[in-house]
Amino acid sequence: MAAKDSLAGEKTAASPVATAPGVVQKPLIHPADDAKPQPPPALTPDQQAKYETVLKTVSSWTTVPIKAEKNAPTEPITDDERMWLTRECILRYLRATKWNSFEAETRLQKTLTWRREYGLDKLTPDYISIENETGKQVIMGYDVHARPCLYLLPSNQNTERSDRQIQHLVFMLERVIDLMGPDQETLALLVNFKETKSGENASVGQAKQTLDILQNHYPERLGRALVINVPFLIWGFFKLITPFIDPNTREKLKFNEDLRTHVPPSQLMKPVGGELEFQYDHSIYWPALNELAQQRRDAYRERWIQGGKQIGEYENYLKGVDIPSVSQVATPSVTGNMF
């Protein structure tokens, strides 16, 4: 399977450019040549049957509650929501619920409701822009498994604590997902606490809210969390929030390791041990990031339309890989382990 040339043909305005010799100010478009995603294991017959059960249920949904409360009003399911319900999305929720079909269905609907109630469509680049003016969150490069890297740099904090700080992280998670290439479902989170002062890190309340969003509405999205330069006060903070982190997520947390073993040096920023000379300029980086993400979303949507607007569509197909769409595959039994 090979991705079509659509990614290679993206506008140069979103490509990395050097304003000084070797200085990069825009997102990298592709992983290193030798960075390879880790393919998920093939489905067992039982897992395939459970997937088909959930697929049948979610395909029957015509309305979705607009609020997370009992007897909340509902509204028709939208094309965006149907497009979100890919084969891999359903499988992520099944894995997160240890293959409990009913629980996966429940959580999928809760996430659709949360996305409505949280107002993801209102988190525009213009609205979020102020939060990233100092580059406290940066999507830059890919790790050794071709996961896009999201840097969190608390020392660059520039705003008072507010709901928009958490909305900022959600916005960046959505952009990271936009930039995930074929065969990739997860991201690498790089947190550098160097020079972080008291009050610049999240409060315990913010951390619990963030964990709730990540674990309930972005399951199976974290591939690796690499945390470095952890000061004494932050260690205490991590001890406070550890009980709220599920065991699978805790296993993905790595503290004070050599980041070059996780990210190719050519794609790793210099302040954390890499070779990439990155300089944050909001007026350059922010429009470039959002233009690139929009190009990816537009191509993704166009493929979904071409494939017949199917719930349970293959994400690789939507990302431009030269494979049949779900509507072109003869029987459901073939779809489980074909790709």
C-alpha positions as a Markdown table, in Angstrom:
| # | Residue | x | y | z |
|---|---|---|---|---|
| 1 | Met | 0.0 | 0.0 | 0.0 |
| 2 | Ala | 1.3 | 3.4 | -0.9 |
| 3 | Ala | 0.0 | 6.9 | -0.2 |
| 4 | Lys | -1.0 | 8.8 | -3.2 |
| 5 | Asp | 0.9 | 11.9 | -4.3 |
| 6 | Ser | -1.6 | 14.2 | -2.7 |
| 7 | Leu | 0.6 | 14.7 | 0.4 |
| 8 | Ala | 3.7 | 15.3 | -1.6 |
| 9 | Gly | 1.8 | 17.9 | -3.7 |
| 10 | Glu | 0.7 | 20.0 | -0.8 |
| 11 | Lys | 1.3 | 23.7 | -1.1 |
| 12 | Thr | 4.8 | 24.9 | -0.4 |
| 13 | Ala | 3.4 | 27.6 | 1.9 |
| 14 | Ala | 2.9 | 24.8 | 4.5 |
| 15 | Ser | 6.4 | 23.4 | 4.0 |
| 16 | Pro | 9.3 | 24.1 | 6.3 |
| 17 | Val | 11.3 | 27.1 | 5.1 |
| 18 | Ala | 14.6 | 28.6 | 6.4 |
| 19 | Thr | 14.6 | 32.3 | 7.2 |
| 20 | Ala | 18.3 | 31.9 | 8.2 |
| 21 | Pro | 20.6 | 29.0 | 7.4 |
| 22 | Gly | 19.1 | 25.8 | 8.8 |
| 23 | Val | 16.3 | 27.6 | 10.8 |
| 24 | Val | 12.8 | 26.0 | 10.4 |
| 25 | Gln | 9.7 | 28.0 | 11.2 |
| 26 | Lys | 6.9 | 25.9 | 9.7 |
| 27 | Pro | 5.7 | 22.4 | 10.5 |
| 28 | Leu | 7.5 | 19.4 | 9.0 |
| 29 | Ile | 5.2 | 17.6 | 6.5 |
| 30 | His | 6.6 | 14.1 | 6.6 |
| 31 | Pro | 8.3 | 11.7 | 9.0 |
| 32 | Ala | 11.9 | 10.6 | 8.6 |
| 33 | Asp | 12.4 | 8.1 | 5.8 |
| 34 | Asp | 13.1 | 5.3 | 8.2 |
| 35 | Ala | 10.3 | 6.1 | 10.6 |
| 36 | Lys | 7.7 | 3.4 | 10.4 |
| 37 | Pro | 4.3 | 3.1 | 12.1 |
| 38 | Gln | 3.6 | 0.0 | 14.2 |
| 39 | Pro | 0.7 | -1.8 | 12.6 |
| 40 | Pro | -2.1 | -3.0 | 14.9 |
| 41 | Pro | -2.5 | -6.8 | 15.3 |
| 42 | Ala | -5.0 | -8.5 | 13.1 |
| 43 | Leu | -8.5 | -8.9 | 14.5 |
| 44 | Thr | -9.5 | -12.3 | 15.9 |
| 45 | Pro | -12.8 | -13.7 | 14.7 |
| 46 | Asp | -14.4 | -12.7 | 18.1 |
| 47 | Gln | -13.1 | -9.2 | 17.8 |
| 48 | Gln | -14.3 | -8.9 | 14.2 |
| 49 | Ala | -17.8 | -10.1 | 15.3 |
| 50 | Lys | -17.8 | -7.4 | 18.0 |
| 51 | Tyr | -16.7 | -4.8 | 15.6 |
| 52 | Glu | -19.5 | -5.7 | 13.2 |
| 53 | Thr | -22.0 | -5.5 | 16.1 |
| 54 | Val | -20.9 | -2.0 | 17.0 |
| 55 | Leu | -20.8 | -0.9 | 13.4 |
| 56 | Lys | -24.4 | -2.1 | 12.9 |
| 57 | Thr | -25.5 | -0.1 | 15.9 |
| 58 | Val | -23.8 | 3.1 | 15.1 |
| 59 | Ser | -24.9 | 2.9 | 11.5 |
| 60 | Ser | -28.5 | 2.9 | 12.7 |
| 61 | Trp | -28.1 | 6.2 | 14.6 |
| 62 | Thr | -30.2 | 9.0 | 13.1 |
| 63 | Thr | -30.0 | 11.4 | 16.0 |
| 64 | Val | -27.5 | 12.3 | 18.8 |
| 65 | Pro | -28.2 | 14.0 | 22.2 |
| 66 | Ile | -26.9 | 17.6 | 22.2 |
| 67 | Lys | -26.1 | 17.6 | 26.0 |
| 68 | Ala | -24.8 | 15.0 | 28.4 |
| 69 | Glu | -27.8 | 14.9 | 30.6 |
| 70 | Lys | -30.8 | 12.6 | 31.1 |
| 71 | Asn | -33.6 | 13.1 | 28.5 |
| 72 | Ala | -31.5 | 15.7 | 26.7 |
| 73 | Pro | -32.9 | 16.8 | 23.3 |
| 74 | Thr | -31.5 | 15.2 | 20.2 |
| 75 | Glu | -30.6 | 16.5 | 16.8 |
| 76 | Pro | -29.9 | 14.6 | 13.5 |
| 77 | Ile | -26.5 | 13.1 | 13.1 |
| 78 | Thr | -24.4 | 15.2 | 10.8 |
| 79 | Asp | -22.1 | 14.3 | 7.9 |
| 80 | Asp | -19.1 | 15.3 | 10.0 |
| 81 | Glu | -20.2 | 13.0 | 12.8 |
| 82 | Arg | -20.7 | 10.1 | 10.3 |
| 83 | Met | -17.3 | 10.8 | 8.9 |
| 84 | Trp | -15.7 | 10.7 | 12.4 |
| 85 | Leu | -17.2 | 7.2 | 12.9 |
| 86 | Thr | -14.5 | 5.4 | 10.9 |
| 87 | Arg | -13.6 | 1.7 | 11.2 |
| 88 | Glu | -10.5 | 2.6 | 13.2 |
| 89 | Cys | -12.4 | 5.0 | 15.4 |
| 90 | Ile | -14.8 | 2.2 | 16.4 |
| 91 | Leu | -11.9 | -0.2 | 17.0 |
| 92 | Arg | -10.2 | 2.4 | 19.2 |
| 93 | Tyr | -13.2 | 2.5 | 21.4 |
| 94 | Leu | -13.5 | -1.3 | 21.4 |
| 95 | Arg | -9.9 | -1.6 | 22.5 |
| 96 | Ala | -10.4 | 1.1 | 25.2 |
| 97 | Thr | -13.3 | -0.8 | 26.6 |
| 98 | Lys | -11.5 | -4.2 | 26.4 |
| 99 | Trp | -13.8 | -5.3 | 23.6 |
| 100 | Asn | -17.1 | -4.7 | 25.4 |
| 101 | Ser | -19.5 | -3.9 | 22.5 |
| 102 | Phe | -22.2 | -2.2 | 24.6 |
| 103 | Glu | -19.7 | 0.0 | 26.5 |
| 104 | Ala | -18.0 | 0.9 | 23.2 |
| 105 | Glu | -21.3 | 2.0 | 21.7 |
| 106 | Thr | -22.2 | 4.0 | 24.9 |
| 107 | Arg | -18.8 | 5.8 | 24.9 |
| 108 | Leu | -19.0 | 6.5 | 21.2 |
| 109 | Gln | -22.3 | 8.2 | 21.6 |
| 110 | Lys | -21.1 | 10.1 | 24.7 |
| 111 | Thr | -18.2 | 11.4 | 22.7 |
| 112 | Leu | -20.4 | 12.6 | 19.9 |
| 113 | Thr | -22.5 | 14.4 | 22.4 |
| 114 | Trp | -19.4 | 15.9 | 24.1 |
| 115 | Arg | -18.1 | 17.1 | 20.8 |
| 116 | Arg | -21.4 | 18.9 | 20.3 |
| 117 | Glu | -21.6 | 20.3 | 23.8 |
| 118 | Tyr | -17.9 | 21.3 | 24.0 |
| 119 | Gly | -18.3 | 23.1 | 20.7 |
| 120 | Leu | -15.3 | 21.8 | 18.7 |
| 121 | Asp | -16.6 | 23.7 | 15.7 |
| 122 | Lys | -16.2 | 26.9 | 17.6 |
| 123 | Leu | -12.5 | 26.3 | 18.4 |
| 124 | Thr | -11.2 | 28.2 | 15.4 |
| 125 | Pro | -7.6 | 29.2 | 14.7 |
| 126 | Asp | -8.5 | 32.9 | 15.4 |
| 127 | Tyr | -10.2 | 32.0 | 18.7 |
| 128 | Ile | -7.3 | 29.9 | 19.9 |
| 129 | Ser | -4.5 | 32.1 | 18.5 |
| 130 | Ile | -3.9 | 34.1 | 21.6 |
| 131 | Glu | -3.1 | 31.0 | 23.6 |
| 132 | Asn | -0.3 | 30.0 | 21.2 |
| 133 | Glu | 1.3 | 33.4 | 20.6 |
| 134 | Thr | 4.4 | 32.4 | 22.6 |
| 135 | Gly | 4.6 | 28.9 | 21.2 |
| 136 | Lys | 3.7 | 27.1 | 24.4 |
| 137 | Gln | 2.4 | 24.2 | 22.3 |
| 138 | Val | 4.1 | 23.2 | 19.1 |
| 139 | Ile | 3.4 | 20.4 | 16.6 |
| 140 | Met | 6.8 | 19.7 | 15.1 |
| 141 | Gly | 8.4 | 16.6 | 13.6 |
| 142 | Tyr | 7.6 | 12.9 | 13.9 |
| 143 | Asp | 9.0 | 10.2 | 16.2 |
| 144 | Val | 10.6 | 6.9 | 15.2 |
| 145 | His | 7.2 | 5.3 | 14.7 |
| 146 | Ala | 6.0 | 8.2 | 12.5 |
| 147 | Arg | 3.8 | 9.7 | 15.2 |
| 148 | Pro | 3.5 | 13.5 | 15.0 |
| 149 | Cys | 5.1 | 15.2 | 18.0 |
| 150 | Leu | 3.2 | 17.7 | 20.1 |
| 151 | Tyr | 5.5 | 19.7 | 22.4 |
| 152 | Leu | 4.1 | 21.2 | 25.6 |
| 153 | Leu | 6.3 | 24.0 | 26.9 |
| 154 | Pro | 4.9 | 25.3 | 30.1 |
| 155 | Ser | 7.6 | 27.9 | 30.6 |
| 156 | Asn | 6.1 | 29.8 | 27.6 |
| 157 | Gln | 2.8 | 30.3 | 29.4 |
| 158 | Asn | 1.3 | 33.6 | 28.4 |
| 159 | Thr | -2.3 | 33.6 | 29.7 |
| 160 | Glu | -4.2 | 33.4 | 33.0 |
| 161 | Arg | -5.8 | 30.0 | 33.8 |
| 162 | Ser | -9.1 | 29.7 | 31.9 |
| 163 | Asp | -11.3 | 27.3 | 30.0 |
| 164 | Arg | -9.5 | 28.4 | 26.8 |
| 165 | Gln | -6.3 | 26.9 | 28.0 |
| 166 | Ile | -7.9 | 23.4 | 27.9 |
| 167 | Gln | -9.6 | 24.3 | 24.7 |
| 168 | His | -6.2 | 25.1 | 23.3 |
| 169 | Leu | -4.9 | 21.6 | 24.0 |
| 170 | Val | -8.1 | 20.1 | 22.5 |
| 171 | Phe | -7.6 | 22.2 | 19.4 |
| 172 | Met | -4.0 | 21.1 | 19.1 |
| 173 | Leu | -4.9 | 17.5 | 19.5 |
| 174 | Glu | -7.4 | 17.8 | 16.6 |
| 175 | Arg | -4.6 | 19.3 | 14.5 |
| 176 | Val | -2.2 | 16.5 | 15.4 |
| 177 | Ile | -4.9 | 14.0 | 14.3 |
| 178 | Asp | -5.2 | 16.0 | 11.0 |
| 179 | Leu | -1.4 | 15.5 | 10.4 |
| 180 | Met | -1.3 | 11.7 | 11.2 |
| 181 | Gly | -0.2 | 9.8 | 8.1 |
| 182 | Pro | -1.3 | 6.4 | 6.8 |
| 183 | Asp | -1.2 | 3.5 | 9.3 |
| 184 | Gln | -0.9 | 6.1 | 12.2 |
| 185 | Glu | -3.5 | 6.6 | 14.9 |
| 186 | Thr | -1.4 | 7.9 | 17.8 |
| 187 | Leu | 0.7 | 10.9 | 18.7 |
| 188 | Ala | 3.9 | 11.5 | 20.7 |
| 189 | Leu | 3.6 | 14.0 | 23.5 |
| 190 | Leu | 6.8 | 15.8 | 24.6 |
| 191 | Val | 6.6 | 17.8 | 27.8 |
| 192 | Asn | 9.6 | 20.0 | 28.7 |
| 193 | Phe | 9.4 | 21.5 | 32.2 |
| 194 | Lys | 12.8 | 23.4 | 31.9 |
| 195 | Glu | 12.6 | 26.9 | 33.4 |
| 196 | Thr | 8.9 | 26.4 | 34.3 |
| 197 | Lys | 8.0 | 28.6 | 37.3 |
| 198 | Ser | 5.4 | 28.2 | 39.9 |
| 199 | Gly | 2.0 | 28.9 | 38.5 |
| 200 | Glu | 2.9 | 28.2 | 34.9 |
| 201 | Asn | 1.9 | 24.5 | 35.0 |
| 202 | Ala | -1.7 | 23.4 | 35.0 |
| 203 | Ser | -3.7 | 23.2 | 38.3 |
| 204 | Val | -4.8 | 19.9 | 39.6 |
| 205 | Gly | -8.4 | 20.7 | 38.6 |
| 206 | Gln | -7.2 | 21.5 | 35.0 |
| 207 | Ala | -5.2 | 18.3 | 34.9 |
| 208 | Lys | -8.2 | 16.2 | 36.0 |
| 209 | Gln | -10.4 | 17.9 | 33.4 |
| 210 | Thr | -7.8 | 17.3 | 30.7 |
| 211 | Leu | -7.3 | 13.7 | 31.7 |
| 212 | Asp | -11.1 | 13.2 | 31.6 |
| 213 | Ile | -11.2 | 14.6 | 28.0 |
| 214 | Leu | -8.2 | 12.6 | 26.8 |
| 215 | Gln | -9.2 | 9.3 | 28.3 |
| 216 | Asn | -12.9 | 9.4 | 27.5 |
| 217 | His | -12.9 | 11.2 | 24.2 |
| 218 | Tyr | -9.5 | 10.5 | 22.6 |
| 219 | Pro | -9.0 | 6.9 | 23.6 |
| 220 | Glu | -6.0 | 5.0 | 22.1 |
| 221 | Arg | -4.6 | 8.2 | 20.8 |
| 222 | Leu | -1.5 | 8.6 | 23.0 |
| 223 | Gly | 1.4 | 6.5 | 21.7 |
| 224 | Arg | 4.1 | 7.9 | 24.0 |
| 225 | Ala | 4.4 | 10.7 | 26.6 |
| 226 | Leu | 8.0 | 11.9 | 27.1 |
| 227 | Val | 8.4 | 14.2 | 30.1 |
| 228 | Ile | 11.8 | 15.8 | 30.8 |
| 229 | Asn | 13.4 | 18.3 | 33.2 |
| 230 | Val | 10.9 | 17.5 | 35.9 |
| 231 | Pro | 11.4 | 19.7 | 38.9 |
| 232 | Phe | 10.6 | 18.7 | 42.5 |
| 233 | Leu | 7.3 | 20.6 | 42.6 |
| 234 | Ile | 6.2 | 19.0 | 39.4 |
| 235 | Trp | 7.0 | 15.5 | 40.7 |
| 236 | Gly | 4.6 | 16.3 | 43.5 |
| 237 | Phe | 2.0 | 17.4 | 41.0 |
| 238 | Phe | 2.4 | 14.1 | 39.0 |
| 239 | Lys | 1.9 | 12.2 | 42.3 |
| 240 | Leu | -1.4 | 14.0 | 42.9 |
| 241 | Ile | -2.8 | 13.3 | 39.4 |
| 242 | Thr | -1.4 | 9.7 | 39.0 |
| 243 | Pro | -4.5 | 8.1 | 40.6 |
| 244 | Phe | -6.6 | 9.6 | 37.9 |
| 245 | Ile | -4.5 | 8.2 | 35.1 |
| 246 | Asp | -5.6 | 4.8 | 33.8 |
| 247 | Pro | -2.9 | 2.0 | 33.9 |
| 248 | Asn | -2.5 | 1.8 | 30.1 |
| 249 | Thr | -1.7 | 5.5 | 29.9 |
| 250 | Arg | 0.7 | 5.3 | 32.8 |
| 251 | Glu | 2.7 | 2.7 | 30.9 |
| 252 | Lys | 3.2 | 5.1 | 28.1 |
| 253 | Leu | 4.7 | 7.8 | 30.4 |
| 254 | Lys | 8.5 | 8.0 | 30.2 |
| 255 | Phe | 10.4 | 10.4 | 32.5 |
| 256 | Asn | 13.8 | 12.1 | 31.8 |
| 257 | Glu | 14.8 | 9.7 | 29.0 |
| 258 | Asp | 17.1 | 10.5 | 26.1 |
| 259 | Leu | 14.6 | 11.8 | 23.6 |
| 260 | Arg | 16.9 | 10.9 | 20.7 |
| 261 | Thr | 16.0 | 7.3 | 21.3 |
| 262 | His | 12.3 | 8.1 | 20.6 |
| 263 | Val | 12.6 | 10.9 | 18.0 |
| 264 | Pro | 15.1 | 11.0 | 15.1 |
| 265 | Pro | 17.6 | 13.8 | 15.9 |
| 266 | Ser | 16.8 | 15.5 | 12.5 |
| 267 | Gln | 13.2 | 15.9 | 13.6 |
| 268 | Leu | 13.8 | 16.7 | 17.3 |
| 269 | Met | 14.2 | 20.3 | 18.4 |
| 270 | Lys | 17.6 | 21.4 | 19.6 |
| 271 | Pro | 16.6 | 22.5 | 23.1 |
| 272 | Val | 15.6 | 18.9 | 24.0 |
| 273 | Gly | 18.7 | 17.3 | 22.4 |
| 274 | Gly | 17.9 | 17.2 | 18.7 |
| 275 | Glu | 19.4 | 18.7 | 15.6 |
| 276 | Leu | 16.3 | 20.6 | 14.4 |
| 277 | Glu | 16.9 | 24.4 | 14.5 |
| 278 | Phe | 13.3 | 25.6 | 15.1 |
| 279 | Gln | 12.4 | 29.2 | 15.8 |
| 280 | Tyr | 8.9 | 30.0 | 16.8 |
| 281 | Asp | 7.3 | 33.0 | 15.1 |
| 282 | His | 3.6 | 33.0 | 15.6 |
| 283 | Ser | 2.9 | 35.1 | 12.5 |
| 284 | Ile | 4.6 | 32.4 | 10.4 |
| 285 | Tyr | 4.0 | 29.1 | 12.3 |
| 286 | Trp | 0.3 | 29.6 | 13.2 |
| 287 | Pro | -1.1 | 30.2 | 9.7 |
| 288 | Ala | 1.2 | 27.5 | 8.2 |
| 289 | Leu | 0.0 | 24.9 | 10.7 |
| 290 | Asn | -3.6 | 25.7 | 10.1 |
| 291 | Glu | -3.3 | 25.8 | 6.4 |
| 292 | Leu | -1.6 | 22.4 | 6.3 |
| 293 | Ala | -4.2 | 20.9 | 8.6 |
| 294 | Gln | -7.0 | 22.4 | 6.5 |
| 295 | Gln | -5.5 | 20.9 | 3.3 |
| 296 | Arg | -5.4 | 17.5 | 5.0 |
| 297 | Arg | -9.0 | 17.8 | 6.2 |
| 298 | Asp | -10.2 | 18.9 | 2.8 |
| 299 | Ala | -8.6 | 15.9 | 1.1 |
| 300 | Tyr | -9.9 | 13.6 | 3.7 |
| 301 | Arg | -13.4 | 14.8 | 3.3 |
| 302 | Glu | -13.2 | 14.6 | -0.5 |
| 303 | Arg | -12.2 | 11.0 | -0.2 |
| 304 | Trp | -15.0 | 10.3 | 2.2 |
| 305 | Ile | -17.5 | 11.7 | -0.3 |
| 306 | Gln | -16.0 | 9.8 | -3.2 |
| 307 | Gly | -16.3 | 6.6 | -1.1 |
| 308 | Gly | -20.0 | 7.1 | -0.6 |
| 309 | Lys | -20.1 | 8.8 | 2.8 |
| 310 | Gln | -19.9 | 5.4 | 4.7 |
| 311 | Ile | -19.8 | 5.0 | 8.4 |
| 312 | Gly | -17.0 | 2.5 | 9.1 |
| 313 | Glu | -14.8 | 3.9 | 6.3 |
| 314 | Tyr | -11.1 | 2.9 | 6.3 |
| 315 | Glu | -8.9 | 5.8 | 7.6 |
| 316 | Asn | -6.1 | 4.7 | 5.3 |
| 317 | Tyr | -8.4 | 5.1 | 2.3 |
| 318 | Leu | -9.4 | 8.6 | 3.6 |
| 319 | Lys | -5.7 | 9.5 | 4.0 |
| 320 | Gly | -5.0 | 8.8 | 0.3 |
| 321 | Val | -3.7 | 5.2 | 0.4 |
| 322 | Asp | -4.5 | 3.4 | -2.8 |
| 323 | Ile | -6.9 | 0.8 | -1.4 |
| 324 | Pro | -10.6 | 0.2 | -2.0 |
| 325 | Ser | -13.1 | 2.1 | 0.1 |
| 326 | Val | -15.5 | 0.2 | 2.3 |
| 327 | Ser | -18.2 | 0.4 | -0.3 |
| 328 | Gln | -15.9 | -1.3 | -2.8 |
| 329 | Val | -15.1 | -4.2 | -0.5 |
| 330 | Ala | -17.4 | -7.2 | -1.2 |
| 331 | Thr | -18.2 | -8.6 | 2.2 |
| 332 | Pro | -17.8 | -7.4 | 5.8 |
| 333 | Ser | -15.8 | -10.5 | 6.7 |
| 334 | Val | -13.1 | -9.3 | 4.4 |
| 335 | Thr | -12.8 | -5.9 | 5.9 |
| 336 | Gly | -11.6 | -7.0 | 9.3 |
| 337 | Asn | -8.0 | -8.0 | 8.5 |
| 338 | Met | -7.6 | -6.7 | 5.0 |
| 339 | Phe | -5.6 | -3.6 | 5.9 |
